């Protein structure tokens, strides 16, 4: 008798950062809560030097130089002290990781945090640094250290847009928040004993229209998307590498290229939903057609640089163009010749599929690149040229453009135009590899018979982000506080003894949950992996895409493991369980409340990965579509399970950690983007274990969605 298996397995995405929507939950103990509370408090109002009176006093009682034996790498600490004694980036100056002077200093600061032997030393170092180093440098170094220290697994960092609202909300919103404070919160109402304000926030295109690219501003300026990209670079900093950190174990070079290809594919789906065509090309020698007006300002009052439409810097920055073109030519020659030249003149063969790892490291110029001297820092130079930033007149007087900040770079349309060039290098390499044969694509004895799927509906909902850090507050001196919320929750922002919180409320793209069902027949019992991609059906002109021409446009939605039984298998999967997508972040105010309740024994603080920093925003899973429905297509494929070299989740707790640098993040050993990463030979392409599924995506108003 043939059996039927209903599969609802949740497993990890092979190409992302973990099995995020895990059902496993742990709870923070007293030691963990102590760390979590300290981390949340240290990130409050980062530009106020004496905010916490008790922290200020603690900082004065610690001397790094007198505690060298409390660090596991004394030479690294001495290097930091050399920078510190010479004079580092001053307070309130703008920090940029792309500035070579800033980068040397912040790496030294990171080492100070990273090499602290225990929590006590880490805590004292953190508190000391909070009052003695540049604020932006402090936030960056501490963030990277928390993400890479094993004793910090499970620690929840405040969302980047709540630590530094200036990088995510325009000046209109920030100014309103500051006026609330200056006017004494006139007419503000209390919610649960806390004065609470909600400030409407919108996207740049709402205030000024500079070009058609602003139609997708709700996507490019999404705070969740930009936070995801910021954390991607905090997990894999381009300056970090070597055996000590183990980032190479995660195929970081290949992942870097695949990550940007996927971002471009997702962006293109949004462009199609707004009647925009392919991402336009640009030339280093011609005016940049696409301008960008960020309407953001730094904390010290300096606005982000503006790039006008038809911006031209080819004269003033001609020397930069020469360097950029040299680096691009060297990269293309490495691809075409099939080898990378090492500093000693020897060559590394990259003509095999594994060569993509060398290529990705080389293009990113990261710490695992084999020759940064010759192949250069293409990204850094290109962002400086394209962003419209000013020529550096002083090592501490940088004014980075939005392209030069990982928190803001995805806001600028030029981000996508530039990385399209980078991804073209990626495909230039992949297209030299042979197409998959019928035998390599087929899964003998396995067939996808039918696909069923719910109606796909997107809409805009409202989200509140805590931007209280955008305003300066009174010193946290418990003896002067009278607010009842202080007694309940701990240290939150206050004015004349009264607690307050300010939220920015913005519309954001979302979608209704949906389920798909695959009916799969298998001749034998075996492990298999299911791929789920979403791509366009038609181009901007209404022409049906060819199979090979469309392969770059598919965005991976899911990738999970199933156990097939002989006979019929019904594989059911809900979008809420898709592997690398995560929920919206809990606001700082709510997060701090939860910690304080648990800290006082009034509840438990859950530890899971449903809001993992390394997961893609679940809201942005689907493109907007159109009111009457817009055609798209899903691609499903069931393939044999290829076990990874290191068993998944080895060496880290996947309910707490993304496993960066473990070499055990991935479900299987297949190339990123399989099977779309190779050129498609249509005569061998269509097999019984794959299926395209045509669908429509409908965009509705929030009212229409709620009335269903």
N, C-alpha and C positions, 0 to 999 in steps of 0.2 A: 504494500500500500504506500503510495507516495504521500509525503508529509508536507505541511505548510508551516513555515516559520515566519512569525511577525517580528521584525527587527526594529528595536527602538534604542539601539546602543548609542551612547555618547562617548566619543573618543576625540583624540587630539588632532588638530590640523597639522599636517606635515610641514607646512611652510610658515607657520606663525609661532606664537610665543607660548602656547600651552593650551591645555584643556580648560578653558576659562569658565565656561558655564557648568562647573562641577557641582554635583549635588552634595559633595563632602563638605562639612563645616566643622572647624575647630573653634575653640574659644580662648581668648587671651588670658593668661594667668597673671599673677601680680607683677612678676618681672617684666612680662611683655607690656602690660598696661603702663608701667612706669616709663618705659622707653617711648611708647606711643604718645603719651601725654607730653613728654619733653619735646618730642619732634614737632608736634602740633604747635606748641607754645613758642618754639624758637623761630617758626616761620611767620609769626604774627607781626604785622606792621614793620616790615623788614628795614625800612629807612628811618625808624626812630631809635636812636642809639641807647637811650636809657628807659625803654618802655617798661621792662620788668625790673623792679628795684632789687629783688632777690637775685636775679640772674646777673645784674650789674655787679653786685657785691661778690658773687661767686667768681666772676671773671677776673676780678682784681686779686683773688687769692691763688691764681694758677699761673705758673711760669713754664712755658714749653721747654725752655733751655735747661731748666732745673729738673726736668722729668724725662730725659732722653732714654732712660732704661725702661720706660713704660711704652716704648714703641718698638715694633719688630724690625724696623729698617731705620737705623740711626742715621745713616748717610742721607737718606731722603729727607729726614727731619732737619738735618744740618743745612741741606740745600734750601729748604723753605726759609730757615732763619737767615741765610745769606740774602735772599730776596727781601725778607721783611726788614732787616737792618739797613739795607740799601735804600729802601723806599718802594712800596708797591703801589698799585693803582689806588689813588685816593678815594675816600668816601664820596658818594654821590656822582662820581664820574661814571660814564656809560661803559659797561663791560661787554666785550665781544669775544667769543671763542675763536673767531676768525682772525683776530688781531694777534700777531705772533708774540708781541710783548705780553699781552694779557694771558695768552695761552700758556706760556712758560710759567707764569706766576700761579695760575689757577691749577695747573697740574701739580705743582709743588704743594699747594694747599690741599688738593685731593689726597695726595700721599700722606699728609699730616693726619687726615681723618682715617684713611684706609689702613694705615699701619698702627693705629692705636691698639694695644694688646687686648683690652677688655672694655666693657661698657663704661666703667667709671672713668677711664682715660678718655674714651671717645666723647663722653658727655662733657667733661671738663674742657677738652679741646674745642668742642663745638661751641660751648658757652663763651670761651675766651675769644674765638674767632668771630663770633657774632658782633663783638664790640670793637674789633681791631682790624678787620679787613673790609674791603669794598663789598657793598651789599649784594650786587649782582654776582660777583665772584663767589661770595659765600654761598648763595642759593645754588649756583651751578655745582660747585665742588661738593657741597653737602648732599645734594640730590644724587649725584653719580656715586658717591661713597655709600649712601644708604642702599642703593640698588645693587651694589657689588659686594657688600660685606655679608658674609653668610650668617652672622649673628643678628642681622636685620630682616631676615625672612619674615614676611607677613606684615611688616610695618607699612601703614598706609600713609603716603605723603599727601598733603593737601593738593588739590588740583592746581596745575600751573596758573590757570586763569584766576584763581583765588589768591595765590601768593603774589602774583604780579598782574593785577587787572589792567594795568597800563598797556600790556602787550596784546590784549584780547578785546578791549572795549574802547570805542572811539572817544575822542575828547568831549563830546557832548554828554555822554554818560558819566565820565569821570568828573566833569565840572559840576554836574547836578549833584552827584554824591558829596562833593566837597562843600557845595552850597548848603546842603542839608545840615552839615555839621556846623558851618559858620553861622547859620541862622537859628541854631539851638533846637533843631528838629521841630520847628514850628508846625503845628497841626498834625504831627506824626502820631499814629495810634500805637497802642501797646498790644502785642500778641504774646500771651503767656508771660506777662510781666516784663517784656522786652520791647522797647521802641523799635518798630519795624517799618522800613521804607522799601517800596518797589519802584524802580526806575525803568521805564520802557527803554529797550535797547533795540537797535536795528542795524542793518548792514550799510556799508559805505554807499552803495548805489541809491539808498533811500534819500541821501542828502544832496548828492550831485551825480549826474550821469555823464560819464566821460567816454563811454564806448560800450559795445554790445557784450563784452566780457563780463560786465557787471550783472548780467542776468543770472549768472551762477554764483553770485556773491554769497548767497545763503549756504553754499557748499564750501567754497574756498575759504570763507571766513568763519566756518563753523568752529566753535571753541573746542569741541570734542575731537575733531579731526586734527586741528593744529596741536592739541595736547598729545595726541597719539604720535605725531611726527616728532615732536620734541623728545618724547620718551624713547622713541626708536633710536635717536642719536645719543641719548643718555645711557641706554643699554649697550650700544656699540659706538662709543666715541671714536671719531676718526683718528685721534691721537693715541689711543690705547691699543696695545697689542702685545705679542710675545706669549711665552709659555705661562707666565705668572697669572694672566687673566683668562687664558684659554678661549678667547673669542673665536679663534680660528677653528675650534672644534665644532662650532655651529654653522660652518660653511658661510662665514660672514660675507665674503666677497660675492658669492652667488646670491645670497639673501639680499644684499644691498641692491644688486641689479634687478632682481625679481620684485623686490618691494616697490621700487620706483615704476617698474613696468605696470604693476597692479594699480598703483595710484593713478597713473595716466589712463589706464583702461577704465577705472571707475569714474574719473573726471570726464572722459569722453562720453560715457553713458549719460552724464548730467548735461553735457553740452547738447547732445541730440535731443534731450527732453526740452530744451529751450531754443530749438531751431538754430543752433550754432553748428558749424561744420567741424572738420578735423582741426586739430591744434595747429595753428599757423606756424610756419618756419620763420626764421629771422637770419640776418647776416651780421657778422661782426663789423662790417665796413659800411653798413647803411643805417639810417635812422631807425630806432626802435618804434614801431607803429603804436604798440600798446603801452599807454601810460598807466600809472597807478597813483592814486591819492589816498594814502592810508588813513588820514585823520586820526593818527595815534601820536601820543607824545610820551617822552620818557618822564620819569619821576621828577627829574631836575628841571623840567619845563621845556626842554629842547624837543621840537617836533621831529618825527621821523622824516627823512628826506623824501621829497616828492619826485616822481619821474613823469614829466609831461608826455603827452602824446607826441610821437615823432621825435623822441629824445635822441640826441646824438652826443656821444662822448668819444668818438673815434679819433678826434684830433687831440683833445686833452689827455686821453688815456691810450694813445697809440702804442706806447710801449707795452701796455697790458695786452692789447690785441696780439702783438707779436708773440708774446709768451704763450698766450692761450692757443694760438694756431700752432706753435711749435709742439705743445703738449698733445694737441689733438692729432697732429700728423704722426707723432711717435706712437700714439695708441693705435691708430689705424694701421700703421706699418707693422706693429707687433701682431695684430690680428691677421693681416694679409700674409706676412712672412711665416707666421706660425710659431714665433718664439718671442720671449721677453729677454732683453739684455740686462744682465746683472751688473752691479758696480765694478766687479773685477773683470768684466768683458766676456764672461761666460754667458751661455744662453739657457733658458728654461723652455722646454717644449710645451706649447699650449694647444696643440692640434687635436687633443682628445677631449671628450666631454668634461673631464675634471679640470681642464684648462680654464674653464669659466671662473673658477675660484681665484686663480692668479689674476685674471683680467679684472674681476670686480674689486679686488684689493688694490690693484694698480690704479684703476679709474678713481676710486674714492681717496687714494693716497693715504690709506690708513696705516695703523701700526703694524700690520702684517704684510704690507706691500714689500716686494723684494727689491724695489729700486725707486724710491720717491725722488731721489736726486735727479734722475734722468726724465722720469715721466711726470714729475711735478705735482702741483696742487691746483688742478684744473677747476674744481668746484669753488675754491676760495677766490681765485682770480675772476672767474666768470660772474660770481655774485657781486663782487665789488664793481665790476664793469657795468652790469645790467641793472643794478639796484638804484643807481642814481646817487650814491653816497659821495661824499666829498673826499678830495685827496687828503691823506693824513698829514697834518702839519706838526703834530706832536704825538708822541707815543701814547699819551694819556688823554688825548682829545679826540677820540674816535666818535663818529656819529653814524653808526651802522644803519643801513637801509633795512627794510623788512626782509629782504632776501638774505641778509647776513645774520638773522636771528632765527634759530630753529623754531621758536615759539610763533613766529609770524610769517615765515617764508612762504607757506602755502597760500597765503592771502593774495599774493601777487601773481597775476596771470603769466608773468615771465618765468615763474617757477616751472610751470608745465612746459613752456616753450623750450626752456633750457634743458630740462630733463628728458624731453623728447630726443634731443641730440645725444644725450647719454645713453638712452635706451636703444638708439640706432646703432651705437657701438655694440651693445649687447646682441642685437639681432644680426649685425654684421658677422659676429663670431658664430652665433648659432646656425646661421644659414650656410656656413661652411661645413657643418656636420651633416652626415647623410640622413635623409628622411627615414622615419620609422617604416619598417616593412610590415606587411600584413601579419606575419608571424609575431612580431614584437607588439603589435597593437591588439591582437586577438586574445581572447580568453576561452580556449576550447571547452566546450560543454556548458558555457554560461551565456545566457541570452536575456536581455531586457525586453520583455514582451510589451508592457504598457506603462505609461506614466499618467498619474492623476495629480492635480494640484488645485489648491484653493484659489479664489479670486485674489489678485494682488492689488492692494490699495495703499496709496501714500497720502500724507496730509501734513500740515504744519501744526505743531502743538507749541505750548509755551513752557519754557524752562527757566528756573530761577537759579542764578549763580550768586554766591556770597562775595560781594566786592567791598566789604568793609575795610579791607587792607588798602583801599584807594584813598582813605582819609586818615589824617593823623589824629591820635587820641591822647587822652591824659595818661600819665604814668600809672601802671598797674601797682598801686600801693594799697594793699588790703585794708589798712587802717582807716582810709578815707572813703571806702566804698560803702554804699547803703543799699544798692540794688538787690532785690530779692533773688534775681536770676544768678547773681554772683554767688550767692550762698548755695544755690542749687547746682550750678554747672561749672563754676570755676572762673577762670580769667577770660572774659570776653570784652569787646570794645565798650567803653563807657564815656559818658559826658556828664560832668558835674554829679558823679556818683550814680547816674542812671545808665543801665545797660542798653545797647542798641545794636542793630544789625541792618545792613543795607544790601538789598538784592537788585541785580540787573535782570529784568525779565525780557526774554527774547523769543521770537518764533523760530522753530527749528524743524527741519525735515524729519519725518518719522513714518512708520508704516504699520499696518495691522499685522499681527502674527499670521503666519500661513503654514500649511503642512503640505508636503508632497508624499506621494506613495509610488514606489517602484515595485512592479511585479516582475520578479527575476526567476528564471528557471536555471537550475544547476544539476548537472548529472551526478556530481559527487559532493560529499561534505568537505568543505575547505574554507580557509580564511580568505577574505577578499577585502579590497578597499574601494570605497565609492567616492568618486569625484563629482562635484556639483559646480558648474560655472554658469554665469549669466553674461550674455553678450547681446549686441544689436542684431536686428534682423535686416534692417535697411540702412543705407548711408544717408547723408543729409539731403541727397537729391531724390530719395525714394527708390533707389536701385537696390536690389537684393545683393547682399555681400556674397562673394565667392568664399569657399571654405578656407583657402590659404590666406587670402587677403584679410580675412576677418580674425585670424588666430591671435593677433596682438590685442584685440579688443575685448577679450573675455576676462571677466573678473571672478576670481574663485570665491565661492560662497561657503563651501564645506568640503571636508575630506575626512572620512571616518572609516573605522574598521567594522566588518560584519563577519559573522560565522554562517556561511551558507550550508543548508542541509540539502540532501538529494530531493529533487522535485521542486515544487513551487515555494518561493520565498516572497513574502510581502514586507518590503522595507519601508517603514514609515518614519518620517523625520519632521520635527517641528522647527520652525525658524528660531524659536527661543533656545534651541539646543545646538545651533550651529557653532562650530568649535572655536573660532578665533574672534568672535564678537562678544562685546561686554555691555553691561547696562550703563546708564548715566551715573556719573559720580555723585556720591552723597555730598551735600554742601558742607563746607567747613564747620559752620555753626552746628548743624545736626551731628556731624562726626564728633565734634568736641563734646557735645552733650552725651552721646553714647559712651564715649571713653570715660567721662567723669562719673556717669551712673555706675559703670562697671568698676571703676576705681574705688568708688565708695561702697561697693558690694550691693548695689541696688539693681543689678542686672548683669547680663553677660555681653561681652564684645565679640561678635562672630568674626572668624577669619576664614574667608573663602576667596575665590578668584572671580567672582561675578562682576567685580569692578576693576579687574586687573589693569594696571597701567599699560601693559603691553598688548592689550586687545583693541581691535578696531571697533569704533562706535556702532552698536547694533542698529541704531536709528538710520544709519547711512547704508544699510545693506542694499536697499533698492533705490534706483534713480527715481526722480519725481514722476516721470511719465506725463500723461496728459488727461485732462478732464474726461474726454470721450474714450480714453484708452489708447495706449501707444504700444506698437508691436515690439517685443523683444523675444529672445529665445534662450532657453536653458539648454545646457549640455550635460548629460549624465554619462558616466562611464564606470563600469565595474571591472577592476583589474586584479590580478593575483597579488597577494601580500608579499612585499619584499622587505624582509626584516632589516632594520637599521643595524649598523656596525655596533653601536652601543644601545642596549635595550632602553626603550623610552622610560623617562622619569628616573633613570639611575643617578644617584648622587644628590638628589634634591626632592623636597616635598612639593609635589605639584598642586597641592591644595593651598600652598602659601607662596610659592615662588614661580617665576617664569623660567627658571633654570638657565639663565644666560651664562654661557661659558661652560656648560656641563657637557655639551656634545650629545645630550640625551633628550633634546626637545622634540624631536621629530618622530612621527608615527612610522614612517618607512624610509627607504633609501632611494626613492625615485627622484629624478631631477625636479627642481622647482618649476612649476608651470606645466608639468607633464599632463597631456601629450602635446600641448600647443607650443612648446618651446622650439620644436624643430619645424622646418619647412614641411608642408603637407603634400604628400603625393596622393592625389584623389583616387587613383586606381587602387591604392592599398588602404585608404582611410576608413571607409565605412565597414564596420564589423558589427556582429550581433551583440556585443557587450557594450555598445554605446548607443545613445539615442539623443536626437535633438527634439526639443519640445517647444512649440510656439505658444506664446502667451501675450496677454495685454497687461499693462500696468496703468491703473486708473488713479488720477489725482483728485482728491475730494477736499472740501473744506472741513475744518474740525467739527463744525456744526453737523454737516452731513454724516460724518463718521459716527458722531455720538448719537445720532438719531436712528442708526441702524439697529 
